[in-house]
Amino acid sequence: MDFPLILVLLTLVAFVVWAVDMLALAPKRRVVINSLQEKISGWEEEGGDARKRFEAAVQMQAKEPVMVEYARSFLPVLLAVLVLRSFLVEPFQIPSSSMVPTLQIGDFILVNKFTYGIRLPVLRTKVIDLNEPERGDVMVFFPPNDPRYFIKRVIGLPGDHIRYQNKTLYINGEAVEEKLIARLPANNPDYDLREESLDGITHQLRFELHRNGPELGEGITVKPGHYFMMGDNRDNSSDSRVWGQVPEENVVGKAFAVWMHWDSFWSLPSFNTAGIIK
């Protein structure tokens, strides 16, 4: 589902219903109510069923239609969610293992929507320029020709030359600094945990011992206005090595925190891994 589009449409419908009622329907109701109240005012000394019928008629005319009542009630909530989700912070759930060990399947993360500039919801047009993505950032985006959200790490900036061969990353001809942390499991190892440093941002990587991920032997130069993305699970990630570079207009925001982990509906949520994303 295109949730941003659904949210915008619901907000628009609620606003239109509320506006039509306020400008056209509510004034007519007030005219009828005033007319009935004038008639009731002549019954001060009277009683009985006639007065009760007039009072019931006033109450009925004063009552908003059900659709208007719902629209008026939900419009502030929809507007608040739209502004929060579109311009400030948006929650996401990690669906795959491509960012292991940094992010696990089932992690719930928060994405800063204004770090890289303010964009219009649905259209994704940038209206205010702020910061540009930096090498090492964990970024949410839309890959080329795919409507799904992806999350990877920014490896290449516009103009960078990227090469990846024999599990080694080269940026502008220089191998990126790495060091081995552990080979796991200890008794029968299947993968390495390494530590990588990108422009001062240190994070962990996972490398399978018995398989290799996609390679770029001859390398590629990042085009202007594009970014080269890679997963931290280097041998188990579909990223820019497979589907190419990410254009700037496909950027969604910067992932900055894990706030909960929830494996499945049948398990209990955990907050043990909550913290800042490195």
C-alpha positions as CSV (number, residue, x, y, z in Angstrom):
1,M,0.0,0.0,0.0
2,D,1.1,3.6,-0.7
3,F,0.5,4.8,2.8
4,P,1.6,8.4,2.2
5,L,-0.9,8.7,-0.7
6,I,-3.7,7.2,1.4
7,L,-2.9,9.6,4.3
8,V,-2.9,12.6,2.0
9,L,-6.2,11.5,0.4
10,L,-7.9,10.9,3.8
11,T,-6.8,14.3,5.0
12,L,-8.0,16.0,1.9
13,V,-11.4,14.3,2.1
14,A,-11.8,15.2,5.7
15,F,-10.8,18.8,5.0
16,V,-13.2,19.1,2.0
17,V,-16.1,17.7,4.0
18,W,-15.4,20.1,7.0
19,A,-15.0,23.1,4.7
20,V,-18.2,22.4,2.7
21,D,-20.1,22.1,6.0
22,M,-18.6,25.2,7.5
23,L,-19.2,27.4,4.4
24,A,-22.5,26.0,3.1
25,L,-24.3,23.6,5.3
26,A,-23.7,25.1,8.8
27,P,-25.1,28.6,7.9
28,K,-28.3,27.0,6.6
29,R,-28.7,25.0,9.8
30,R,-28.2,28.2,11.9
31,V,-31.0,30.0,9.9
32,V,-33.4,27.1,10.6
33,I,-32.4,27.0,14.3
34,N,-32.8,30.7,14.7
35,S,-36.3,30.5,13.1
36,L,-37.4,27.7,15.4
37,Q,-36.0,29.4,18.5
38,E,-38.0,32.5,17.7
39,K,-41.1,30.4,17.6
40,I,-40.2,28.7,20.9
41,S,-39.7,32.1,22.6
42,G,-43.5,32.7,22.3
43,W,-44.2,29.7,24.3
44,E,-42.6,30.8,27.6
45,E,-45.9,30.5,29.5
46,E,-47.0,27.4,27.6
47,G,-46.0,23.8,28.1
48,G,-47.1,20.5,26.9
49,D,-46.2,18.5,23.8
50,A,-46.0,21.4,21.4
51,R,-43.0,23.0,23.2
52,K,-41.3,19.6,23.5
53,R,-41.7,19.1,19.7
54,F,-40.2,22.5,19.0
55,E,-37.2,21.8,21.3
56,A,-36.7,18.4,19.7
57,A,-36.8,20.0,16.2
58,V,-34.1,22.5,17.3
59,Q,-31.8,19.8,18.6
60,M,-32.2,17.8,15.4
61,Q,-31.4,20.8,13.2
62,A,-28.4,21.6,15.3
63,K,-27.0,18.1,15.0
64,E,-24.1,17.8,12.5
65,P,-24.4,15.0,9.8
66,V,-22.4,11.9,10.8
67,M,-19.9,12.4,8.0
68,V,-19.2,16.0,9.1
69,E,-18.9,14.9,12.7
70,Y,-16.3,12.3,11.8
71,A,-14.4,14.7,9.5
72,R,-14.3,17.4,12.1
73,S,-13.0,14.9,14.7
74,F,-10.4,13.2,12.6
75,L,-9.1,16.2,10.6
76,P,-6.7,17.5,13.4
77,V,-5.4,13.9,14.0
78,L,-4.8,13.3,10.3
79,L,-3.1,16.7,9.8
80,A,-0.8,16.0,12.8
81,V,0.2,12.6,11.5
82,L,0.6,14.0,8.0
83,V,2.9,16.7,9.1
84,L,4.9,14.5,11.5
85,R,5.3,11.6,9.0
86,S,6.0,13.7,6.0
87,F,8.3,16.4,7.3
88,L,9.7,15.3,10.6
89,V,10.0,11.6,11.6
90,E,8.7,8.5,10.0
91,P,8.8,5.0,11.5
92,F,9.9,1.9,9.5
93,Q,10.3,-1.8,10.1
94,I,13.4,-3.7,8.8
95,P,12.1,-6.5,6.5
96,S,15.4,-8.2,5.4
97,S,18.9,-9.1,6.6
98,S,20.7,-6.8,4.2
99,M,21.9,-4.5,7.0
100,V,22.9,-7.1,9.5
101,P,24.7,-6.7,11.9
102,T,23.8,-3.0,12.1
103,L,20.0,-3.6,11.8
104,Q,18.2,-6.9,12.4
105,I,15.0,-8.2,10.8
106,G,12.2,-7.0,13.0
107,D,13.9,-3.8,14.1
108,F,11.6,-0.7,14.2
109,I,13.6,2.4,13.3
110,L,13.0,6.1,13.1
111,V,13.9,8.1,10.0
112,N,14.6,11.8,10.0
113,K,12.7,13.3,7.1
114,F,14.2,16.8,7.1
115,T,17.9,16.0,7.4
116,Y,18.3,16.0,3.6
117,G,15.8,18.7,2.9
118,I,12.0,19.2,3.1
119,R,10.0,17.3,0.5
120,L,6.3,17.3,-0.4
121,P,4.5,14.1,0.5
122,V,3.6,11.7,-2.4
123,L,5.3,14.0,-5.0
124,R,8.6,13.8,-3.2
125,T,9.6,17.2,-4.7
126,K,12.2,19.0,-2.6
127,V,11.0,22.5,-1.6
128,I,13.7,23.4,1.0
129,D,17.4,22.4,0.6
130,L,19.2,21.6,3.9
131,N,22.0,19.0,4.1
132,E,23.3,16.5,1.6
133,P,23.8,12.7,2.3
134,E,27.3,12.0,3.7
135,R,29.4,8.9,3.2
136,G,28.5,6.4,6.0
137,D,25.0,7.6,6.6
138,V,22.3,4.9,6.8
139,M,19.6,6.1,4.4
140,V,16.1,5.2,3.4
141,F,15.3,5.6,-0.3
142,F,13.5,4.2,-3.3
143,P,15.8,2.3,-5.6
144,P,15.6,2.9,-9.3
145,N,12.4,1.4,-10.9
146,D,11.1,0.1,-7.6
147,P,8.3,1.6,-5.5
148,R,9.4,-0.1,-2.3
149,Y,11.4,1.5,0.5
150,F,15.0,0.3,0.8
151,I,17.6,1.0,3.6
152,K,21.3,0.8,2.9
153,R,24.5,2.7,3.8
154,V,25.8,5.6,1.6
155,I,29.1,4.5,0.2
156,G,29.6,6.6,-2.9
157,L,28.9,10.4,-3.3
158,P,28.7,12.2,-6.7
159,G,32.0,12.0,-8.5
160,D,33.4,9.1,-6.4
161,H,34.9,6.0,-8.1
162,I,33.7,2.8,-6.4
163,R,35.2,-0.6,-6.9
164,Y,34.4,-3.8,-4.9
165,Q,36.4,-6.9,-5.4
166,N,37.4,-9.9,-3.3
167,K,35.3,-8.6,-0.4
168,T,37.3,-5.3,-0.4
169,L,35.8,-1.9,-1.0
170,Y,37.8,0.7,-2.8
171,I,36.8,4.4,-2.9
172,N,38.7,6.6,-5.3
173,G,41.4,4.0,-5.7
174,E,42.0,3.5,-1.9
175,A,40.9,0.4,0.0
176,V,38.6,1.3,2.9
177,E,40.0,0.5,6.3
178,E,38.7,-2.7,7.9
179,K,39.7,-4.9,10.8
180,L,38.5,-8.4,11.8
181,I,36.5,-8.5,15.0
182,A,35.4,-12.1,15.2
183,R,34.8,-15.3,13.1
184,L,31.5,-16.9,14.1
185,P,30.3,-19.3,15.3
186,A,33.5,-20.0,17.1
187,N,33.5,-23.8,16.7
188,N,32.3,-23.9,13.1
189,P,32.6,-20.4,11.6
190,D,30.3,-19.3,8.7
191,Y,30.9,-15.6,8.7
192,D,33.3,-12.8,9.7
193,L,32.4,-9.7,11.6
194,R,34.5,-6.8,10.6
195,E,34.7,-3.1,11.5
196,E,34.8,-0.5,8.8
197,S,35.5,3.2,8.9
198,L,33.9,5.6,6.4
199,D,35.0,9.2,6.9
200,G,35.1,8.7,10.6
201,I,31.9,6.7,10.9
202,T,32.8,3.3,12.3
203,H,30.3,0.4,11.9
204,Q,30.3,-3.4,11.7
205,L,30.0,-5.5,8.6
206,R,29.2,-9.2,8.0
207,F,30.9,-11.3,5.4
208,E,29.9,-14.9,4.5
209,L,32.9,-17.3,4.4
210,H,31.4,-19.6,1.7
211,R,29.8,-17.2,-0.7
212,N,30.6,-13.9,-2.4
213,G,28.3,-10.9,-3.0
214,P,28.1,-9.0,-6.3
215,E,31.4,-7.5,-7.4
216,L,32.5,-4.4,-9.3
217,G,35.9,-5.4,-10.7
218,E,36.3,-2.5,-13.0
219,G,34.5,0.0,-10.8
220,I,32.0,2.7,-11.5
221,T,31.9,6.4,-11.1
222,V,28.9,7.9,-9.3
223,K,26.9,10.3,-11.5
224,P,26.1,13.9,-10.4
225,G,23.0,13.9,-8.2
226,H,23.3,10.2,-7.4
227,Y,24.5,8.0,-4.6
228,F,26.0,4.5,-4.4
229,M,24.4,2.4,-1.7
230,M,25.5,-0.9,-0.1
231,G,24.2,-3.1,2.7
232,D,26.3,-3.9,5.7
233,N,25.7,-7.6,5.1
234,R,28.0,-7.4,2.1
235,D,27.5,-10.9,0.7
236,N,23.7,-10.9,1.2
237,S,22.5,-7.5,0.0
238,S,20.7,-6.4,-3.2
239,D,22.1,-2.9,-3.6
240,S,23.8,-0.5,-6.0
241,R,26.0,-3.3,-7.2
242,V,22.9,-4.9,-8.6
243,W,20.4,-2.2,-9.5
244,G,22.5,0.8,-9.9
245,Q,22.8,4.3,-8.4
246,V,20.1,6.1,-6.5
247,P,19.0,9.5,-7.8
248,E,18.7,12.3,-5.4
249,E,14.9,12.7,-5.9
250,N,14.5,9.1,-4.5
251,V,16.0,9.9,-1.1
252,V,13.5,9.6,1.8
253,G,15.6,10.4,4.9
254,K,18.3,9.4,7.3
255,A,17.8,6.5,9.7
256,F,18.9,7.6,13.1
257,A,17.6,5.3,15.8
258,V,16.2,1.8,16.6
259,W,13.3,2.2,19.1
260,M,12.0,-1.4,19.3
261,H,12.5,-5.0,18.1
262,W,9.6,-7.3,17.4
263,D,10.3,-10.6,15.7
264,S,6.7,-11.6,15.0
265,F,3.1,-11.1,16.1
266,W,3.4,-14.1,18.4
267,S,6.5,-12.8,20.2
268,L,6.8,-10.0,22.7
269,P,8.4,-6.7,21.7
270,S,11.9,-6.0,23.0
271,F,13.6,-2.6,23.7
272,N,17.0,-4.1,24.5
273,T,18.5,-3.0,21.2
274,A,17.0,0.5,21.3
275,G,19.6,3.2,20.5
276,I,21.3,5.4,17.9
277,I,22.2,3.8,14.6
278,K,25.9,3.9,13.7
